[in-house]
């Protein structure tokens, strides 16, 4: 039995489950008023009643916040550990998750020193008097970050990372596929899981509906729920005065998973995809995938990469700071996912309320990638039409001769069709004879009327021209004009000049193909010589 060899064949007959879902989301949790220096000054003067503002005022807040974290860990018997340099936090979390019962809880708190944006005091000097003074500035520093790894009733595993230094920004990481697993379990719907996805589901329509239900409102509710449960650096009075946390998007992944019926089907498919689509990263292809024009002055890098982890290859296409990735997941599914690292790449704001617009971009891009791959690999329409054109056919019980590609008379007929496209009233038998004779370098009298009638009949039955009812005039069909223009250009601009370079007795002055063919010929000769020696 032969295996399917094209994207369309595999996706039409071998996909057992198809799902579009948000995958990983990385969110920024911040107090908007404290993201600029004047807002920090206003907080300490107006909210806390300080007369002089400096980073000294932040130290008591930091101390109290760290103590509240330690007290929380002790009270709830949550392990408080320090991550070792180079230690993979995901592996530590997986160990604690395996030991838990899956109920809603904080699994452990991990502490790590990482660089963060902070507000600190900087010594400056008055330009007129030279008097030193302290000024608040935004800067970066290595500070302790506290990772709260937990399990949520609706979202499953997640983590919330708090910076222990002012203005105490936080990060939240969640996974849309874990959300789906929790929701399916709660509704009693049977399913088989992938490591980060769904392999099969008893109710596929309900599965997609649940994926669509992961809205910005649900995500924001998760964040604020755990902000209320965990230690908080700001008092209730601060929050009521407008110093509460809001959520924005740092990174979002949008995944399209197509589960295949047999592992070998997906392997063959993905090998074809990698082999045929190493040019996907070019600007002209990126424009198709993202439906966005790439200006010539844009300086970002466009590239396609094939990255292998172990024995699993993945295809990567970069666009600005975003990345489209495709791989054969766990030998079970074709996974196509877009990771958006900056929503502004697509002229979309970072606020969580913009998630619907970002979701539309993400899923449209994954669909377009598959469309581009099918168009470039699955040329069934083009193959059938070319065969119909270049081989004898029977149309309405009438036998019609072929229009042989490359035949001088056929190429002249195709050129005439292109020229007559600009004649509004169409063209006649005599006009075809005159134009055809000129293109063939003949006297019109040398072309018999019967021969021209034969050619017009060929063009008409092959669908390239149509006769205007009640007249003896013809006009090109839309399909005929496209076929004539394409075939003519390929023959005149590709085949003839290409063969001239390849077959010329001496290399042309400006070679493009010749060196490659010469190298190929030399390699074949060397192979044959080596084989003869070995024999």
N, C-alpha and C positions, 0 to 999 in steps of 0.2 A: 504494500500500500504506500502510495507517495504522500509525503507530508505537505501541507499547505505551505506555499513559499512567499505569500504576499501578506501585507497588513490587512487588506480587506477580507481575504479568505479566512484568516485566523479570527478576526474580530467579528465576522458575520456568523461563523459556524462553531466556534470553539470557546466562546466566552460564557461562563456559567453564572457569573455575578458581576455587575458593574456598579460602582459606587463613587460618587463625588462627595468629598467631605473635607472640612478643615482638619488639618493634621496638627502639627505643633504650633503653638502660639506663645510668643515671648512678649510680655507686656511691661510697660513702664508705669509705675505708680508714684505719683508726685503731687506736691502741693503747688498749684500754679502761681500763687502769690509769692512763693519763695524761690522762684527760678531766676530772679534778677536781684541785684544788690539793693536797690531802693526798696524793694518789697521786704527784704530781710530787715533793713533799718526800720521800716514801718512796723514790722512784727514786734521787735523788741521795744520800740518807743511807745507805740500806741496800745499794743496788746499786753506787753509785760511791764510797761511803765518805766523803762530804763532811760536815764538822761544821756548817757554816753554809750554808744554801741561798739562793741568789739567782740572778738571771738572768745573772750573770757566768759561772756554770758552763756556760751554754748556748752561749756564744760559741765556745769551741773545737770543740764538736760541729758547729755550723753551718759554721765555716770548713772543717773536715775533710770535711763532706758536700759542700759546693760544690766543693772541690778534687777530690773523687772523681768528681763529675759531669764536670768539665772534663777529667780524665784519661781517663774512659770515652770521651768524644767524640773525644779525640785518638787513643786506642788503636784504636778501631773505625772511625775516619775518618767519624764522624757529624757533619754540619753542626750547629754551635751558633749559633743566631741570636737576635736580640732582636726581639720583636714591636713594631711601631710602633703608637702609640695610634690606635685606630679601625680597625686592620687586621683583616680577617676571618681568623681562624685556620683555618677550614675551607677557605678558598680556597688558603691557603699549603700546607696538607696535601694538597689535591687535586693541586697542581702536583708535589710530591715523589712522590705516589703514581703519577701518570701516568708519571714517569720511572723508576720501579722495575720490576723484573722480576716482582713479585708473590710473591717468596720471603720466608720469615720473616726479618725484620730490623727494626732501628730506622731509620726514615727520616731523622729529624732531631730535634733538641732545641730547643725554643723557650722563651725566657725572657720573662716579663712581670711587671710589678708589679701585684699585686691585693691586696685587703683579705682578711685571714684571721684566724681566732681563734688567739691565741697566749697564752703564759704569760709575764708580765713582772713586774719588781719595782716596787712602789709604796711611796713614803715615807709612813709613818704615825706617829702620835704616841700615846704611852701616855696615856690619859685622866686618870690620877692624877698622874704625875710630869712629863708633857709631854716625856719623852725620845723622840727620834725612833728609829724602827727600820724595817727593810726587810721588806716582806711580799710574798709571791707572790700574784698575782691573775690571773684570766682576763680577757683584754681583746682588742681587735682592733687590727690595725696593717697598714699597707701594706708587704708584703714580696715578695721575688722568688719567683715560682712557676716551676717547671721542667716543661715539657710534653714528655714522651717520646712522639712519634708513631711508631707501628710497625705492622707487619703480622704477624699470628699465623697459624701453619699451619692452625689449626682455625677461628679466628674472623675472619680477615681484618683489615681496618683497625681500629685502636683507638688510644686514647691514655691514658697514665697521667700525672697531674699531681701533682708533689711540692711541698709547701710547704717552703721552705728554712729555716724557723724552727721552734723547739721548740713543740709536740710532733711536728712533721713529719707531719702528716696528709696523706693523698693522696686523689685522686679518679681513678676509672677510668670511661671511657666506651666502650661497645661497642654493636654493632648486631646484632640477631637475624637480620635478613634477610641480612646479610653472612655470618653463620655458616652459614645455609642454602646460600648460593651455594658456599661452600667445601666443604661436605659433599656437595652434589650433584656437584661437580667431582671430588672424591676417589672417589666411587662410580661415576663414569662415566655419570651419568644426564643426558640431554640436557634443557636448559631455556633459555628466553629470559628475560632479566632486565629489570625496571624499574629506575629509578634507585634506588629503595629498596624493592624488592619483587621478585616473580616474576610474569612475564606468562603463561608456559606451562611445562608440565613433562611429560615423557614418562611419569612415574609419579607421579600426584597423591597416591595413598595413601601412598607412601614419603615424599613431600615433607612431608605433614602429620605423619607419624611422626617425621621429623627435627626438625620444629619443636617437637614435644612433648618431644623428647630434650634440649632446652636447659634443663637443670635447674640448681638452685642449686649442686649439687656441681661441675658442669662449669664454671660461672662462677667459683666460688671457686678451682678448680684453675688457671684462666687467671690470676687475680690473683696467686696465690702463685708461679706459674711465673715471671712477669715480675719480681716482687719479688726473686726469687733471682738473676735475670740482670742486673738494673740496680743501680746504686749504692744502698747502703742506709745510713740514718743511724744505725742501732743495730748494735752488735757482736753476734757470735754468742753471746757470754756473756749479753748483755742479753736476747736472744730466748729462750735456754734458761731464763732466770730468769722468764719469763712476760711479757716486754715485746715480744710479737709482734703483728703486725697482724691485725685481723679486719675483716669486710666487712659493711656495712649498705646499705640502699637509700635513695638520695636521690630518685631519679626513675625511674619505669618506664612504658614505653608498651606497650600491648597493642593489636595491630592486627588487624582483619578485612578482608581484601582479596578483593573479588569482581570478577574480570576479566570484562568484557563483550565480546560478539562484534563489536559495531560502535560506533564513537565516538558516533554520533548517538543511539544507544539510551541510553547513559549520560548524555549531555547533557540529553535530554528528561526522564529520570528525576530528575536532580539539580535541574533547574529546578522540577519538581513538588515535590520534597522541601523546597526553600527556601520556595516559595510557601505550602505548606500547614502548615509546622511552625515558625513563628516563636514559638510559645508553649511550645516544649519546655523552656525554662528555668524555667518556673513551678514552684513547690514541688510541686503535685499531680502534674505530669508527671515531675519529677525522682524522686519517690517510686516511680513505676512503673519507671523506667529502672534505678535502683540498688537497688530492693527494700528501701528503708530509709525509715522514717518520719521526716519532717522536723518537729521540734518547733516550736511556734509561737514560742518564745522564741529560736530560732536567729537570730543577727544577720548571718550571712554573706549575700553578695549572690547572688541567683538571676537569671540573665539568659540570653538567647539573642542571639547576634551573628552577623551575616553579614559576613565579612571578605574583601575582594577583594585578591589579590596579582596584579598585571597584569590578566589577564582571567579568572583562575580564582577563583571564589568558594568559600568554605568556611563551613560551619555549625558554630558553637561553642556548647556548653552547659556552663555552669560549675556545679560543686557543691563548696562549700567551696574548698579549694585545688587541686582536681582539675578536669580539663577534658576533655570529650568532643567530639571533632572529626570532621567528616564532609566529604569533598570528592571531586571527580572527578579521580582521579590520572592525570596525563599523557594525558588523553583516552582511557584504556584501562580503568580500573577504578574501582569505588566503594570508597573507603577509609574505614573507620570505626575510629577509634582513641581509646582512653582514655589520657590522661596523668595518672598519679597522682604528685603532688608531695609528698604526705605520707601514708604508709600508715595513720597514725592517724586519718585521715578516716573509715576503715572499721573502726576498732577492731582494727587489725592492727599488730604490732610492725614495727620497721624492719630487724631482723636479716635477713640474706640467707636464712636458713632458713625465713622466712615467705613465700618466693616462691610456693609452691603455692597458698596461701590468696589471695595478691594476684592471681595469675594467674586464679583462679576468679572473683574480683570483676571483673577487667578484661574477660574474654571474655563473662561473663554480661551485663555492662552493654552491650557492643556488640550482642549478640544481642537484648536487650530493646529497644534503640533501634529496631532494624529491625522488631521485632514491633509496637511502638507505631506506627511509621509505616505498617505494613501495615494495622493495625486501623483507623487514622484515615482512610486513603486508599482502601483496597480494601474497599468496602462492598457486595460482591456478595451476601453472605448476607442483609443487611438489605434490600437492594433487591429481591431475589427474594421474600422473605417479605412485604414490604409490598405488592408487586404481587399476590401470591397472595391476600392478605387483602382488597384493595380492588377486585378485578376478579372477574367471574363465573368459576367453575371447574367442571370435571367431575371428581368424586371417586367412584371405584368405579362408574363408568358412571352416576352421578347428577349432574344439573346442579344447581349451587347458586348462588344470587344473591350479589352482592358485599356486603361490609360497608363502605360508603362512609365514608371518614374525614371527620368534621365533620358527618355527618348526625345530627340530634338523637336519632332513635330508636337509631341505632348507638351514639352516645356514652352513652345511657342504658343500653343492654345491657352495654357495657364497664364502666360504673360498678357495675352489679348483680353482674357477675362478681367484681369486687374485693371487694365486700361479702360475697358468699357464700363467699369463701375462708376466712372465719373460722367457717364452719358445719361441724363435723366430719362430720355425717351426710349432707352434701350438701343439695340443694334440689330442690323439686318444681315442677311446672308452675304450680300455684296461687301459690306463693311468688314465682315470677318475675313473674307477672301483677301481683301486689300491689306489688312493688318497682318494676317498670317504670312502672306507673301513677303512683306517687308521684313518681318522677323526672321524668315528663313533665307532671306537674300535671293528671292526668286522674282520673276516677272509674274504679275497676277494672272496673265493669260495661261501660264503654265499649270495653274491649279484649276482642275475641272470643277464645274458646279456639283457634280455627283460626289466628288471627294470632300468638298466642304460640307455638303449635306450629311455625309457619313460622320464627319467630325462633330457637327452640331448634334446629331442624334446620340453620339457617344456621351457628349457633355450633358445632354438633357436626361438621359436614362441613368447616368451616374449621379444626378442630382446637383450638378454644378450650375446649370442654367435652367430657366423656365421660360416658356413662350407666353407672351402677353395675349390673353384671350381675344379672339376676333382680329388679330393682326398677324403679320409675318415678322414681328420684332421679338427679340429675346432680351432678357436681363439676367445678371448673375444672382443666384440665391445667396443668402447670408452665409450659409455653410460653404457654398462653392467659392465665394470670395475668400474666406479664411483658408480653405484648402489650397487654392491657387497661390495666394500670397505666401503661405508658409512653405509649400513645396518648392516654389520658385526661389525663395530666398535661401533655403537650405542648399539647393543645388548650386546656385550661382555664388554664394558667399562662403559656403563651408566645404562642400565636396570638391568642386573644381579647384579652388586655390589650395585646399589641403592636400589633395593628390599631387598637385604640381610641386609642392614642397617635398613630399615623401618620395616621389618617383623621379625627380629631376636627376639627370646624369651627374651634375655638379651641384653642390650645396648652394641654395639661394643666398643672396647678399644679406638678407635679414631673416635667418632661420628661426622658426618657432617649434615646428614638429620634427624637423629632420634629425637633430641630435638625439632625440629620444628614440626614434626608429632605428638609427644607426647603432645606438647602444643595445637595443633589443636584439637586433640581428647578430651583433657580436656575441651577446650572451648566449643566444641559441647555438651559434657555431661552436662556442667554447664548450657548451654542455654536450653537444654531439661528439666533439673531439674527445672529451673526458670519458664519455660512455664507450667510445670505440677502444680507447686505451685500456679501460677496465675490462672490457670483454676479451 
